[in-house]
Every structure is written in structure tokens, then in C-alpha cells.
Amino acid sequence: MRAQTVLPAGTWAAAREVDHVRLDYDARHRRRILLTTERGAELLLDLTRPAHLGDGDGLLRDDGGVVRVSARAEALAEIHAHDEGELVRIAWHLGNRHLPVQFSGMRLRIRRDHVIEDMVERLGGHVDPIEAAFDPESGAYAGGHAHHGHAHDD
């Protein structure tokens, strides 16, 4: 099986779903990769350029069936602070280190990293370990369609 088209979430009918793949953040940023679906089938994702696959997107197979993409839960650190000023300061420090960051209301999410978590706590933030889908901001220069910081808990 091969898929060459990504159907954004909400643009395809569930009746077309024939299978699904559960992928972490890194695996959802690809141009070409061999995936194994939940039913054990192999699917070659073969796009003309790299794409961000969002939770709920569909991969259109050559036979017309759609394989739904689900964001796999990952070990994350959810960061909060006493006030907005502290949170902005923490966000600046994370950005200064070029870390992928997901915004979830008044909380930030990053991948677990004890060194960064210690830095956040020294800056006055609080860190809670969680398991959730990771969908960080794509960045100002990423271009194209992007999914922005929606929390999709598993």
C-alpha cells in the first residue's frame, strides 16, 4: 500500500477509514517512511515534500481507503508558573535553547529533560510529568499548513 496525499482532519469521512497509525511527534514529520498500521499492514508514505501529520489527519491510499493518523502519547513535562510574567520568561528561556514547545492554555509542554526541568524550577516554574500527544508550535519560518498547539491527550 502507498499513500501520497494527506487529508487534513475534518475534511474526510470516517466511512473511508480502513485502518490507522499511531505516531509520535518525530514520526509525524516526514516525507517518506514505511509505516506499520494498527492492523499490521505496511503503508509507504510517499509525499512530494515533508509534511506535519496532525492528530485526525488521513493518509489517502492508492486504492481510495484512508488510514487515520493518531498522535501517540509521549513523556512530557507540563510547565506552569505563578503568573504570566514568569511563564513568558520561562518560554523565552526554552525558545533561546531552540526547544520545541507546545502551548496549552497557560501551560507549556516540552519533552521530558531533567536538565531543562531543573532550569525551569530554578526560574520559578513548576513541572508536572504527563503522558500526552506532543504537537509543538511549528515556528515562524515553517511555512505551509500547520496544526498549532492543540492539546490532544491520549
N, C-alpha and C positions, 0 to 999 in steps of 0.2 A: 504494500500500500504506500501511496505517496500523497502528500498534501503540499500544495503550492500557494494556497490562499488562506489568509487569516480573516475570519468573520468576527468583527467586534461584538462583545457581549451585548445582548438585547436586539441584535439585528438578524438572528436566525431562529427558526422554530425548533423547539425541543423535540418535535416529532422526527426531525432529521438526525438526532443523536444516535450514533451506533456504538459508541464507546467513549472512554475518557482517559486522560492522562493527568497525573498529579505531579506537579513540578515545583521545585524550589526556585528562589529568585534567580540564581545563576542560569538554570536550565530554561527559564522563561525569556532569556535574552539571546536569541540565536538566529542564524540564517539557515544553517543546515545541520541536522542532527538526527540520528536514529533513535526513536523513542519506543518504549515498550508500553503498551496500553494496559489498563487495569484488567482486561480480559486476556492479556498475554500475547497480543498481536504486535508485530513490528510495524512502525509507521515512520517513513522517511519524511521529515520536514525539510522542504527544499524551496526556500524563498529566494527571490532575486536580491534582497538586501536584508540585513539584520532587522529584527522586529522585537518589540516588547510584547510578550503574550500575557494578557491580563486574565484574572480570575473570571471565568464565564465566557471567554472568547472561544470560538470554534475553529478547528482546522478542517478545511474542506478537502475531503479525499477526492481522488480522481474519479471514483465511482459515484460521487454525489452525497455520500454519507458524511456526517460531521462528527469529529472527535472533540468533545468538550475539554477545555483546559481548566484545571483546578489548581489553585495556589496551595502548595504543601506548607504545613506549619513548620516553623523553624525556631530554634532557640534564640530569643531576642531579649534585649534589655529595654524596658519601658521606663522613660525618664520623665519625672515631673519636678516642679520647683515650687517654692512658696509664693512667688509672684511672677508676673510676665517678664519683668526686667531680668530676673535670674535665668528664666528659661531662654530668653533671647541671647543672653551672654553665653549660656551653655551651647546653644545652637551655633553661635559664632565659632566657638572652640572646635566643635565637631566638624563644621564646614572648613575651618582652617586646616584640618587634618584630612580633608577630602574624603570623609566617610559618607557612605550612603545613609541617608536619614529619611525616615517616614514620619510624616506629621499626622497625628491622630488627636484632633481637638487640641487641648492644652498639654499634650504629651508628645514626646519624641520617641521613636523606636529605632534602635540600631541592632546590629548583630552583637551577640554576647562577646565581650572582650574585657577581661578583668582589668587590664591596664587603663582602658578608656573609662570603664565603670568607676575605678578609683579616682580618676581625674574629675569625673562628673560629681562625685561625692565631695571632693575637695573644693569644688566650685559652689557647693551648697545645694546641689541637686539630690534627688532620691532615685534609686534604681530598683525596679522590680523585675525579676526574671519572669518571662512569659513564653508561651509557645503560641505562635500565631503566624499567619501568612505575612511575608515581608514584601512591601511594594513601595520602595522609597521614591522620592522625587527624582525625575529623570534628568534634571539640570537645565539650565537656561539655553545651552547650546545643543541639546539633544536632537531637536527638530522632529518633525513628523508628529503623528498622533501618539499621545502618551496617556496613561492612566495616572491620576495624581492622588497619592497618599490616602486612599481609602482603606480603612481597616477591614480586613476580611478574616475574621477569626475562624479557625478550623474547628 
